[in-house]
Amino acid sequence: MAALSTAPAGAPAEVPPVPPGAAARRRRLVPYWLLLPGILWLLVFFAAPMVYQASTSVQTGSLETGYQVTWHFATYWDAFREYDVFYLRSLIYAGIATVLCLAIGYPLAYTIAFKAGRWRNVLLVMVIAPFFTSFLIRTLAWKTILADDGYVVTVLDKLHILNVTASLGITADDRVLATPLAVVCGLTYNFLPFMILPLYSSLERIDPRLHEAAGDLYARPFTTFRKVTFPISLPGVVAGTLLTFIPASGDYINAELLGSPSEQMIGNVIQSKFLTVLDYPTAAALSFMLMAAILVIVSVYIRKAGTEELV
């Protein structure tokens, strides 16, 4: 005869205990479940387009006959041989803009972090305020600022600065637009917030008592900056330079609007190949070579920044 249940009526049924091994497996799977949305996003919007671009770069054909994968790797060599000057120009412009952003952004980030006081939030809003306007409009505004009959060019001309810059080859006669200087100015302005914000984030975490301790040890302000502040803020410097250099290398808006055909960057060539010439294999090959060049430069830079040579 079956044993009668001793549980009172209406009591919830007992849930069988979870084996310890299953509970441990569930805990181990939790991080992977949290990563799943990000992994899916990368697969759909990064990995899949990369694979498609890779296959496009080794295709041959035309729009009329269609493209087919023929593993034509000579496209890479032909594209590099024809547009190597554009690669070099892009890296030089991006490098100069990055150095200028660091020279302008570090003092500003330092001031906001240590000297701004109650004005800190106001200054931070002013830093990010350009993001409230589109990238295109901000660049078009520089056409007005650097116009031939504008105040900037007039003042530079009266101070005979344009004569010096023209001798250096960064301006042309008495104008700034359609010159390398205009393109670099546009790059510096548009990507400056990407430098300031990581620098501020790194500087803001520095304990002020470290500066007081350095002063108690009779260190001069410059020595305190060189031995304490700058080494601690180095992660922000690395992050800021990467966030500035990488997008500036592939930019084409500034060169298109502020430069001339002589100042075009590799991004302009890729944009033209994709949307105007419709030479998709060459455009894909140029894109991959740009990505490879930036990857090599960034890898070497990060490796160097991880050593004690920069401290």
Secondary structure, 3 states (H helix, E strand, C coil): CCCCCCCCCCCCCCCCCCCHHHHHHHHHHHHHHHHHHHHHHHHHHHHHHHHHHHHHHCEEEECCCEEEECCCCHHHHHHHHHHHHHHHHHHHHHHHHHHHHHHHHHHHHHHHHHCCHHHHHHHHHHHHHHHHCCHHHHHHHHHHHCCCCCHHHHHHHHCCHHHHHHHHCCCECCECCCCHHHHHHHHHHHHHHHHHHHHHHHHHCCCHHHHHHHHHCCCCHHHHHHHHHHHHCHHHHHHHHHHHHHHHHCCCHHHHHHCCHHHCCHHHHHHHHHHHHCCHHHHHHHHHHHHHHHHHHHHHHHHHHCCHHHC
